[in-house]
């Protein structure tokens, strides 16, 4: 098995104009039958007429070309020791605040406002406070950009590596350029895994979901951790493409992933309360579950 990562050309760091064009594309690909937002009808999110952005296609070409099994192993080793930086969560939010999605048709707000909208929608519907915290931190893993990670290695739909890529993954044709595509083991249905081994034994493509899961795994209940780890795993929670790797426990827990996902995609609300109004509640919530500083 090779341990050398695929060489990455310098030009691959900026396939999209900004970080979250992927999220706009999600709204086109996965319209939800019910909207969490209070100020828009569901139809406002269903823009099938607009073709996918060229930048989004380029994003997935790079993502599918380089997200190999060896690449993921390399990134897990590089980042999951959390030895790069230590800071209060609010400092991380300050960084995320710089990541504005200028292309998103549903909001012109920054990342912090997206997180607050998600968490506030969850709170408004009376879910447990740990789930409200999940809404607040679910995109915290995008701080990977602070360490120079390219966009295709931070956001994007996630999928298993080390086994065959499903044709249910968006733009599956781009996997033909991946070194694992014709690998004698990685290209098979089960690859390095056993049937129904459970997702805790499966390595997904590298990105903010896996990173924030490991960051939070000592602080949140299992239901919340599933939401964090698999909220971008659309090939499974929308397409059921990897039932053959999931355990009965995974299937039971994915109801929580499905509960969370609409809040992430459809909670954009222009009448969101200001951070000044919300800050006392969220400072208390963070202090209840998380330490004063987090390791990144």
MOLIN-V923358 format. One record per run of one state. SS is the DSSP state (helix for helix, strand for strand, loop for the rest). FROM is the first residue (numbers start at 0). LEN is the number of residues. If there is no record, write none. Layout:
ss: (SS/SS)
from: (FROM/FROM)
len: (LEN/LEN)
This chain:
ss: (loop/helix/loop/helix/loop/helix/loop/helix/loop/helix/loop/strand/loop/helix/loop/strand/loop/strand/helix/loop/helix/loop/helix/loop/helix/loop/strand/loop/helix/loop/helix/loop/strand/loop/helix/loop/helix/loop/helix/loop/helix/loop/helix/loop/strand/loop)
from: (0/9/13/20/29/41/45/53/66/68/79/85/87/88/96/99/100/109/110/124/128/137/139/147/150/153/159/160/171/177/198/201/203/204/207/216/221/230/233/237/247/266/274/289/293/295)
len: (9/4/7/9/12/4/8/13/2/11/6/2/1/8/3/1/9/1/14/4/9/2/8/3/3/6/1/11/6/21/3/2/1/3/9/5/9/3/4/10/19/8/15/4/2/1)
